[in-house]
Amino acid sequence: MICLPGWLESGERDFTLSDWLKIGCRAGQGRRQVGLGMARGCPEEVRLAVTAGILSAGADCWQYGALSLPEFRCCVSASAPSLALMLLPPRSARVAEASGDVLFPLKRIRANRTGSGRNLSMETLKALYPLKLLRTGGSVAGRKARFIGGGPSGRVLEEVFCQLGGSIGGEVTVQLWGEDGRLSLFHGQTLLWEGTAPDGDGPALALQLLGDAALFSAGGQYPFECLPIKKA
């Protein structure tokens, strides 16, 4: 098992249900609550195994449901659990707390067990993520852009962009690469910016870039020279 800040990964084989159960136990030991999210398509038996481990360690399990990584981070920030896991089967998980990524404990934490924890649904917290984006991108009214990729996060970004007064079309294209915060910004075929959002929130960074008034001239054109290419 490989443990890095924010990451838990198996380098040799897929995690078994027994492995996921142990991960849940380790996460719950010595903690009051563990937030639990999962990638869309995560097998239900994996979620149940991790949940059982958390509850057996005496911690409450706060279920965020199936969601994207940016939505997961938003739920963690809003609810502030002792620890949070984002399940990415078959071989990895993200580990976080409200203040940022943490290193998953390799050693058992000795703590007095006080009985089984409670299993609580907190899936409605996902609705906070679009609100976060609405606060992020308040200056995109009148702008035009097209969006490619990003899965569910990309669709949320497009909806919020339109709610903020933007419209779909024009020469500017935002391409989101999966759920890990990477994005590319184009004007026509010209690459203007490429990199990764520092906190993994690609949609929020995209709105910030699109909302930067300095990037658009009074005539609504995109001046290439205002935004140097940045590669992460």
Salt bridges, closest charged atoms under 4 A:
ASP14 OD1 - ARG91 NE 2.92
ASP19 OD2 - ARG13 NH1 2.57
GLU44 OE2 - ARG47 NH2 2.37
ASP60 OD2 - ARG118 NH2 2.69
GLU71 OE1 - ARG40 NH2 3.28
ASP101 OD1 - ARG73 NH1 3.34
ASP101 OD2 - ARG94 NH2 3.87
GLU123 OE1 - LYS126 NZ 3.93
ASP180 OD2 - ARG182 NE 3.04
ASP201 OD2 - LYS132 NZ 2.83
